[in-house]
Amino acid sequence: MNPLKTLCSSWRSLRRPVRARAQQSPSDFPDAPHAQVLRRLRRRTQPRGLGSCYGIVAGMILMFGFASLAQAFDLQQLSDQLAKPDVIHGNFIQEKHLRALPQPLTSKGTFILAKNHGLLWLLKTPLQQDYRISDKGIARRDANGWQMLPSKSAGAEQNRLFLAVLQGDSSGLQRDFELSLSGDAQNWKLTLTPRSMLLKQVFTQINIDGGELVHSIELLETQGDSTLLRMQDSTSAQPLSDAEQHDFAE
């Protein structure tokens, strides 16, 4: 049965005794002063406009619908939430799933995200390699210090994407992606669909899950490969060490 009709039927059943009494003739009552009361009751129980069942139900739907929209978790709220911490330390596990291999390639390390500085991405296993990602570009550390990498490679685009996501830069992401957000502040999912031609050649979709901070990033590639990045033990309680400040400043 149509649930709206069921609701309306219940509504009518509640109103029927009142309306039945209102339809009685004043002559049915020996006490004449009740006649004026009945005329008023009859006028008030006549359906008019939104006073009808469907109008009332529609009004309720609009009222509660707009209330839910007003309370929805949006991109600006997500950006503000992720941009709050000055410094975030954490561990990561990255799984690279290749079509040609039965098991993923797994790497582990630590990361430091600092507001107004950038991201230190410190790979520990299976090999040790340090990266620094900032507005100036991407640098890799070798025996001679930090060396800038080419800025137009697919790997560089991926690392810039990580930085934008972790910093909550939704305006930056919107330049290159269509964004779709669901959930609430404690449990949300952001889906990115590429706009730019360069990213369309690499990714079909990017899925990001999180709460107070980002929990995971999944990159689905055009050739069927994928990368899953899980952020673990993230904390915003620890400031930058002297060594970390030096790495960002060098």
C-alpha positions as CSV (number, residue, x, y, z in Angstrom):
1,M,0.0,0.0,0.0
2,N,1.1,3.5,-0.7
3,P,2.6,4.8,2.6
4,L,1.3,8.3,2.0
5,K,-2.2,7.0,1.6
6,T,-1.9,4.9,4.7
7,L,-0.8,8.0,6.7
8,C,-3.7,10.0,5.2
9,S,-6.1,7.2,6.1
10,S,-4.9,7.3,9.7
11,W,-5.2,11.0,9.8
12,R,-8.8,10.9,8.5
13,S,-9.8,8.3,11.1
14,L,-8.6,10.6,13.8
15,R,-10.6,13.5,12.4
16,R,-13.8,11.6,11.6
17,P,-15.4,11.7,15.1
18,V,-14.9,15.5,15.4
19,R,-16.2,16.1,11.9
20,A,-19.2,13.8,12.5
21,R,-20.2,15.8,15.5
22,A,-19.7,19.0,13.6
23,Q,-22.1,17.8,10.8
24,Q,-25.0,17.3,13.1
25,S,-27.8,19.8,13.0
26,P,-28.3,22.3,15.8
27,S,-31.9,20.9,16.1
28,D,-30.4,17.6,17.3
29,F,-29.4,19.3,20.5
30,P,-32.2,20.5,22.8
31,D,-29.9,23.0,24.3
32,A,-30.1,25.9,21.9
33,P,-26.9,27.8,22.9
34,H,-24.9,24.8,21.4
35,A,-25.9,25.9,17.8
36,Q,-23.3,28.6,17.6
37,V,-20.6,26.3,18.9
38,L,-21.5,23.7,16.2
39,R,-21.3,26.3,13.4
40,R,-17.8,27.3,14.5
41,L,-16.7,23.6,14.8
42,R,-18.1,22.9,11.3
43,R,-16.1,25.8,9.8
44,R,-12.9,24.7,11.5
45,T,-13.1,21.1,10.4
46,Q,-13.5,21.8,6.7
47,P,-10.4,20.9,4.6
48,R,-8.8,23.9,3.0
49,G,-5.4,24.1,1.2
50,L,-2.6,22.7,3.3
51,G,-5.2,21.8,5.9
52,S,-5.9,18.6,3.8
53,C,-3.9,15.5,4.6
54,Y,-1.7,15.6,1.5
55,G,-0.9,19.3,2.1
56,I,0.0,18.6,5.7
57,V,2.2,15.6,4.8
58,A,3.9,17.7,2.0
59,G,4.5,20.5,4.5
60,M,6.1,18.0,6.9
61,I,8.3,16.6,4.2
62,L,9.5,20.1,3.2
63,M,10.1,21.1,6.8
64,F,12.2,18.0,7.8
65,G,13.9,17.9,4.4
66,F,15.2,21.4,4.6
67,A,16.2,20.8,8.2
68,S,18.3,17.8,7.1
69,L,19.9,19.8,4.3
70,A,20.9,22.6,6.8
71,Q,22.6,20.0,9.0
72,A,24.4,18.2,6.2
73,F,28.2,17.8,6.4
74,D,29.6,19.8,3.4
75,L,33.0,20.3,1.7
76,Q,33.7,23.6,3.5
77,Q,33.1,21.9,6.9
78,L,35.4,19.0,5.9
79,S,38.1,21.5,4.7
80,D,37.9,23.4,8.0
81,Q,38.1,20.2,10.0
82,L,41.2,18.8,8.3
83,A,42.9,22.2,8.3
84,K,42.7,22.7,12.1
85,P,45.8,20.8,13.3
86,D,49.1,22.6,13.0
87,V,51.1,19.4,12.9
88,I,50.1,15.8,12.3
89,H,52.4,12.8,12.9
90,G,51.5,9.2,11.8
91,N,52.4,6.0,10.2
92,F,51.3,4.7,6.8
93,I,51.0,1.4,5.0
94,Q,50.8,1.6,1.2
95,E,49.6,-1.4,-0.9
96,K,50.2,-1.3,-4.7
97,H,47.9,-3.8,-6.4
98,L,49.2,-4.7,-9.9
99,R,47.2,-6.9,-12.3
100,A,50.3,-9.0,-13.1
101,L,51.0,-9.9,-9.5
102,P,48.9,-12.1,-7.2
103,Q,50.0,-10.2,-4.0
104,P,50.3,-6.4,-3.5
105,L,53.6,-4.6,-3.2
106,T,53.6,-3.2,0.4
107,S,55.6,-0.3,1.7
108,K,55.6,1.3,5.2
109,G,56.8,4.5,6.7
110,T,56.0,7.6,8.7
111,F,54.7,11.0,7.7
112,I,54.7,14.5,9.1
113,L,52.2,17.1,7.9
114,A,52.8,20.7,9.0
115,K,50.6,23.6,8.3
116,N,52.3,26.3,6.1
117,H,55.3,23.9,5.5
118,G,54.1,20.8,3.7
119,L,54.5,17.0,4.0
120,L,57.5,14.9,4.9
121,W,57.0,11.3,3.5
122,L,59.5,9.0,5.1
123,L,59.6,5.5,3.5
124,K,61.1,2.9,5.8
125,T,60.5,-0.5,4.1
126,P,61.2,-2.2,1.7
127,L,63.7,0.5,1.1
128,Q,64.5,3.8,2.9
129,Q,63.7,7.0,1.0
130,D,62.6,10.5,2.1
131,Y,60.4,12.9,0.2
132,R,59.3,16.4,1.0
133,I,56.2,17.8,-0.7
134,S,55.4,21.5,-0.5
135,D,54.1,24.4,-2.5
136,K,57.5,24.7,-4.1
137,G,57.3,21.2,-5.5
138,I,58.6,17.7,-4.6
139,A,62.1,17.0,-3.3
140,R,63.9,13.7,-2.6
141,R,66.7,13.4,-0.2
142,D,70.0,11.8,-1.3
143,A,73.6,12.0,0.0
144,N,73.9,15.6,-1.1
145,G,70.6,16.8,0.6
146,W,67.2,17.6,-0.8
147,Q,66.9,17.5,-4.7
148,M,63.9,18.8,-6.5
149,L,62.1,16.3,-8.8
150,P,60.4,17.1,-12.2
151,S,57.1,18.7,-11.6
152,K,55.1,17.2,-14.6
153,S,55.4,13.5,-13.9
154,A,52.5,11.3,-12.8
155,G,54.2,10.6,-9.5
156,A,54.5,14.3,-8.8
157,E,50.8,14.7,-9.5
158,Q,50.0,11.9,-7.1
159,N,52.2,13.4,-4.3
160,R,50.6,16.8,-4.7
161,L,47.2,15.1,-4.5
162,F,48.2,13.5,-1.2
163,L,49.2,16.9,0.2
164,A,46.0,18.6,-0.9
165,V,43.9,15.8,0.6
166,L,45.7,15.7,3.9
167,Q,45.6,19.5,4.3
168,G,41.9,19.6,3.5
169,D,42.4,21.8,0.4
170,S,39.0,21.2,-1.3
171,S,39.3,24.3,-3.5
172,G,42.6,23.0,-4.9
173,L,41.0,19.5,-5.5
174,Q,38.0,21.0,-7.2
175,R,40.3,22.5,-9.9
176,D,41.1,19.0,-11.1
177,F,38.3,16.8,-9.7
178,E,34.6,16.5,-9.4
179,L,34.0,16.0,-5.6
180,S,31.2,14.0,-4.0
181,L,31.0,13.9,-0.2
182,S,28.9,11.7,2.0
183,G,28.6,10.9,5.7
184,D,29.3,13.2,8.7
185,A,32.2,14.7,10.6
186,Q,33.1,11.5,12.3
187,N,32.7,9.1,9.4
188,W,32.9,10.6,5.9
189,K,33.8,9.5,2.4
190,L,35.0,11.8,-0.4
191,T,35.0,10.5,-4.0
192,L,37.1,12.3,-6.6
193,T,36.5,12.0,-10.4
194,P,39.3,13.5,-12.5
195,R,38.6,16.5,-14.7
196,S,42.1,17.3,-16.1
197,M,43.4,15.3,-19.1
198,L,46.7,14.5,-17.3
199,L,44.9,12.9,-14.3
200,K,42.3,11.2,-16.5
201,Q,45.2,9.3,-18.2
202,V,46.3,8.0,-14.7
203,F,43.2,7.7,-12.5
204,T,39.6,6.7,-13.0
205,Q,38.5,7.5,-9.4
206,I,39.9,8.3,-6.0
207,N,38.2,7.3,-2.8
208,I,39.1,9.0,0.6
209,D,37.7,7.9,3.9
210,G,38.2,9.6,7.3
211,G,36.9,11.1,10.5
212,E,38.6,13.8,12.4
213,L,41.6,13.1,10.2
214,V,42.1,11.2,6.9
215,H,42.1,7.4,7.4
216,S,42.7,6.0,3.9
217,I,43.2,7.0,0.3
218,E,42.4,4.6,-2.6
219,L,43.6,5.4,-6.1
220,L,42.0,3.4,-9.0
221,E,44.1,3.6,-12.1
222,T,42.9,3.5,-15.7
223,Q,44.9,0.3,-16.6
224,G,43.3,-1.7,-13.7
225,D,46.0,-1.2,-11.1
226,S,45.2,0.4,-7.7
227,T,46.9,1.8,-4.7
228,L,45.5,1.7,-1.1
229,L,47.1,4.0,1.4
230,R,46.2,3.6,5.1
231,M,47.1,6.3,7.6
232,Q,47.6,4.8,11.1
233,D,48.2,6.2,14.6
234,S,47.7,9.7,13.5
235,T,48.1,12.4,16.2
236,S,48.0,16.2,16.3
237,A,49.4,16.4,19.8
238,Q,53.1,16.4,19.0
239,P,54.9,19.6,17.7
240,L,57.7,19.6,15.1
241,S,61.1,18.4,16.3
242,D,64.2,20.4,15.6
243,A,65.2,17.9,12.9
244,E,61.8,18.1,11.2
245,Q,61.9,21.9,11.2
246,H,65.3,21.7,9.6
247,D,64.0,19.4,6.9
248,F,61.2,21.7,6.0
249,A,63.5,24.8,6.0
250,E,66.4,23.3,4.1
